[in-house]
Amino acid sequence: MIDREQGTANGDRGTAATIGDSRIGGVGAEASLIADPRSLIPAVNRPRLGFLGTGWIGRNRLEAVQQSGWAEVAAIADPGAEALAAARASAPDAEVADGLDALLELDLDGLVIATPNALHAEQAVRALERGVAVFCQKPLARTAAESARVVDAARAADRLLGVDLSYRYTRGMRALRDLVAGGALGDVFAVELVFHNAYGPDKAWFRDPALAGGGCVIDLGIHLVDLALWTLGWPRVAGTEASLFAGGRPLGDPSRQVEDHALATFRLAGGAAPTGATARLACSWHLSAGQDAVIEAAFYGTRGGAAFRNVGGSFYDFEALHFQGTRRDVLAEPPDAWGGRAAVDWAHRLAEGARFDPEVARIVEVAAALDGVYAAAGAGSGR
């Protein structure tokens, strides 16, 4: 295990950029993936990581971290034989563990969690209390209260906690956020947030209220709400109105079903948004949208507008545009290999000896905004 008091042998690695947090500078988004850390860090100082849950998303993050060279994939665990076999093919030298307890006995520096939502908080807290840093799939937990418990555990243990809010790591969203922060849009008074997935999740637990904590809002809406608050400098959510649907009808008993379509309006105050600014969210599974996905975060201000949107219905290709009247300027366009950057950034920071970052507490604000959607729609008591 890395000595956290001394960190790594090489603390200044200016050739590799840290992406996605307050340390972003003028270096391109892909810089941290171009520099090969294996030439910069002695192998003995790369943090040892365990991966709990190696389905598609867990394996994708495993491969991204492994290819980056910032950390060692030391151990893997998954109850599914197929997922485990695929992970072993990607990381043949990793030890196979029989669940969380076994992973925590392996002298790990960090744990990457990609399990059903209901398990996140307890698994993360247990790891943190053992002195193991955590990178967790979104959502960090099902509610703001659960999320706060994890953040408190990370703070108490002084361990790095990361959440896979991956759209922050796209070139387009970082360019758009810089535009807003620089005042190019003026006061942002309207935000339009859309995420329609024509297919929906392929695992049954996503539709189990107890395991998932909600439906399309906690699965898709979380990304957009996070992008809006992050881009606008964390304004306060002053009020929320919402409607939730399941199978084309208003959501019934939220303890027995989850929403597959949601509409919500947030009243914002503070940051780059004047009091009374409004953000509107629409998200869904299985919508007849004429393409695989419709994804957009658009910001409109007193001096201009900007949008981050998917291209051609893609889940992966995005463009970012700056609007001034009828003029549009391209801020970013495909290709952009952004999928694993959040995990790579966390591994990079862990390799540098990073400890608890207070900024991660913002995830509790995102979770509280989602709680507000469910409460406004009358579904809060069933979660």
SVG drawing of the C-alpha trace seen along z (x, -y; Angstrom):
<svg xmlns="http://www.w3.org/2000/svg" viewBox="-52 -40 63 58">
<polyline fill="none" stroke="black" stroke-width="0.4" points="0.0,0.0 1.2,-3.5 2.5,-5.6 -0.1,-8.3 2.1,-10.7 4.9,-10.7 2.7,-10.2 4.6,-9.2 8.3,-9.6 7.6,-12.1 5.1,-14.7 5.5,-17.1 4.3,-15.6 3.6,-18.6 3.5,-16.6 0.2,-15.0 -2.9,-17.2 -5.4,-16.6 -8.8,-16.9 -12.3,-17.5 -11.8,-19.4 -10.8,-22.8 -7.2,-22.2 -8.1,-22.2 -5.9,-24.6 -5.2,-25.3 -4.0,-21.8 -6.1,-19.7 -8.6,-17.2 -6.7,-14.2 -3.3,-15.3 -3.6,-13.0 -4.2,-10.1 -1.4,-10.9 1.4,-11.1 2.4,-7.6 2.5,-7.6 4.5,-4.4 7.5,-6.4 6.9,-8.9 6.1,-6.8 8.1,-3.9 5.8,-0.8 6.0,-0.3 4.2,-3.6 1.2,-3.0 -1.9,-2.5 -3.3,1.0 -7.0,0.9 -9.8,3.4 -12.8,3.4 -16.2,4.4 -18.6,5.1 -17.2,5.8 -20.2,5.6 -19.9,3.4 -19.4,0.1 -17.1,1.5 -15.0,3.3 -14.9,0.1 -13.5,-1.8 -11.0,1.0 -9.7,0.9 -9.4,-2.9 -7.4,-3.0 -5.3,-0.1 -4.4,-1.6 -3.6,-5.0 -0.9,-3.4 -1.7,-5.5 -2.7,-2.4 -2.4,1.3 -5.6,3.4 -4.8,5.7 -8.1,7.4 -11.6,7.9 -14.9,9.2 -18.3,9.9 -21.0,12.5 -21.6,13.0 -19.4,15.6 -19.6,13.9 -18.7,10.5 -15.9,11.9 -14.5,13.8 -14.5,10.7 -12.7,8.7 -10.1,11.5 -9.5,11.4 -8.8,7.6 -6.7,8.0 -5.3,11.5 -2.8,10.7 -5.6,9.4 -6.5,11.5 -10.1,12.8 -11.9,12.0 -15.1,13.3 -16.9,10.0 -16.2,6.9 -14.9,8.6 -12.3,10.4 -11.2,7.3 -10.7,5.4 -8.2,8.0 -5.9,7.4 -4.1,4.3 -5.7,2.0 -5.2,-1.7 -8.5,-2.2 -11.8,-0.5 -13.9,-1.1 -17.5,-0.4 -19.9,0.5 -22.8,2.4 -26.5,1.8 -27.4,-1.7 -28.7,-0.4 -25.3,1.1 -23.1,-1.9 -23.3,-3.8 -22.7,-0.8 -19.9,0.6 -18.2,-2.8 -18.5,-3.5 -17.0,-0.2 -14.1,-0.7 -13.4,-4.2 -13.5,-3.2 -10.8,-0.6 -8.7,-3.5 -9.3,-2.6 -10.1,-5.4 -13.3,-5.0 -14.4,-5.8 -18.1,-5.0 -20.5,-4.7 -23.2,-7.3 -25.3,-7.7 -23.1,-7.7 -26.3,-6.7 -30.0,-6.7 -30.7,-9.9 -29.0,-13.0 -28.9,-11.6 -27.1,-8.4 -24.7,-10.5 -23.9,-12.7 -23.0,-9.6 -20.5,-8.5 -19.0,-12.0 -18.7,-12.2 -17.0,-8.8 -14.5,-10.0 -13.8,-13.2 -13.4,-11.3 -11.0,-8.8 -9.2,-11.6 -9.5,-9.4 -10.1,-10.4 -13.7,-9.9 -14.7,-10.2 -18.1,-9.8 -18.4,-8.8 -20.1,-11.9 -18.5,-11.3 -20.0,-14.1 -18.1,-16.7 -15.0,-15.2 -16.1,-15.8 -14.2,-18.6 -17.6,-20.1 -18.8,-20.6 -15.5,-21.9 -15.5,-24.5 -19.1,-25.4 -18.4,-25.8 -15.4,-28.0 -17.7,-30.2 -20.2,-30.6 -17.6,-31.3 -16.0,-33.9 -19.3,-35.8 -19.7,-35.3 -23.4,-34.4 -24.1,-37.1 -26.6,-36.1 -27.9,-32.6 -31.7,-32.7 -32.8,-29.5 -31.4,-26.0 -32.9,-23.2 -31.8,-19.6 -32.8,-16.6 -31.8,-12.9 -34.0,-10.4 -32.7,-6.9 -34.7,-4.9 -33.8,-1.6 -33.6,-1.9 -31.5,0.3 -30.9,4.0 -30.7,5.2 -33.8,5.9 -32.5,4.2 -32.8,0.8 -36.6,1.2 -36.6,2.3 -37.3,-0.7 -35.5,0.7 -32.3,1.5 -32.3,-1.5 -33.7,-4.3 -35.7,-5.6 -35.9,-5.3 -34.8,-7.5 -34.3,-10.5 -31.6,-8.8 -30.2,-7.0 -30.1,-9.8 -31.3,-13.0 -28.5,-12.9 -26.0,-13.7 -27.9,-16.7 -28.7,-18.2 -25.0,-17.8 -24.0,-19.5 -26.3,-22.4 -25.3,-23.1 -21.6,-22.5 -21.6,-24.8 -23.5,-27.6 -21.3,-27.7 -23.6,-25.7 -26.6,-27.9 -29.2,-27.1 -32.3,-25.1 -35.0,-27.3 -38.0,-25.3 -39.0,-22.3 -42.1,-21.1 -42.2,-17.7 -44.3,-15.0 -43.3,-11.4 -44.8,-8.7 -44.5,-4.9 -45.9,-3.3 -47.5,-6.5 -49.5,-7.1 -48.7,-9.1 -46.4,-7.1 -48.4,-5.0 -46.9,-3.5 -43.2,-4.5 -42.4,-1.6 -43.5,0.8 -42.5,-0.8 -40.0,-3.4 -40.5,-6.2 -39.6,-5.9 -40.4,-9.5 -39.9,-12.6 -40.5,-16.3 -39.2,-18.8 -38.6,-22.5 -36.0,-23.9 -36.0,-27.5 -32.4,-28.6 -30.7,-31.4 -27.0,-32.3 -23.8,-31.4 -24.1,-32.5 -27.9,-32.3 -29.9,-35.3 -32.7,-34.7 -35.7,-33.3 -33.6,-31.5 -35.2,-28.3 -33.8,-24.9 -36.2,-22.4 -35.4,-18.7 -36.9,-16.0 -35.6,-12.5 -36.9,-9.0 -36.4,-5.4 -38.0,-3.8 -39.2,-7.1 -40.0,-7.1 -37.5,-9.7 -36.6,-8.7 -33.0,-7.9 -31.0,-6.1 -30.7,-9.0 -31.5,-12.7 -29.0,-14.4 -28.7,-18.1 -27.7,-20.7 -28.5,-24.2 -27.8,-27.5 -29.4,-30.8 -28.2,-34.1 -28.5,-37.9 -25.6,-38.0 -25.8,-34.7 -26.4,-30.9 -24.5,-27.7 -25.5,-24.0 -23.9,-20.6 -25.7,-18.0 -25.2,-14.5 -24.6,-14.1 -26.8,-11.9 -28.5,-10.2 -25.1,-8.9 -24.6,-8.0 -20.9,-8.9 -20.4,-11.7 -21.1,-15.3 -20.7,-18.8 -20.7,-22.1 -21.9,-25.3 -21.8,-29.0 -24.8,-31.0 -24.9,-34.8 -28.1,-35.8 -28.3,-33.7 -24.6,-33.0 -23.1,-29.7 -19.5,-28.9 -18.3,-25.4 -16.6,-24.9 -15.9,-21.2 -16.9,-18.3 -16.2,-14.6 -14.1,-12.6 -13.5,-12.8 -12.7,-9.6 -14.2,-10.8 -15.8,-7.7 -13.1,-6.6 -11.6,-10.0 -13.3,-10.4 -11.9,-7.1 -8.5,-7.9 -8.4,-11.3 -9.3,-9.8 -6.5,-7.2 -4.1,-9.9 -4.9,-12.0 -4.7,-8.9 -1.2,-8.1 -0.2,-11.6 -1.2,-11.0 -4.4,-13.0 -6.6,-12.7 -10.2,-14.0 -11.3,-16.7 -14.1,-18.9 -15.4,-19.6 -16.9,-16.1 -19.5,-17.2 -21.2,-18.9 -22.6,-15.5 -24.9,-15.9 -26.4,-19.0 -27.1,-17.1 -28.7,-14.3 -30.8,-16.8 -32.0,-18.2 -33.1,-14.7 -34.8,-14.2 -36.7,-17.4 -37.9,-16.0 -39.3,-12.8 -40.8,-14.8 -42.5,-17.4 -44.0,-14.5 -45.4,-12.9 -42.9,-10.0 -40.6,-10.9 -42.2,-8.7 -41.7,-5.6 -37.9,-5.9"/>
</svg>
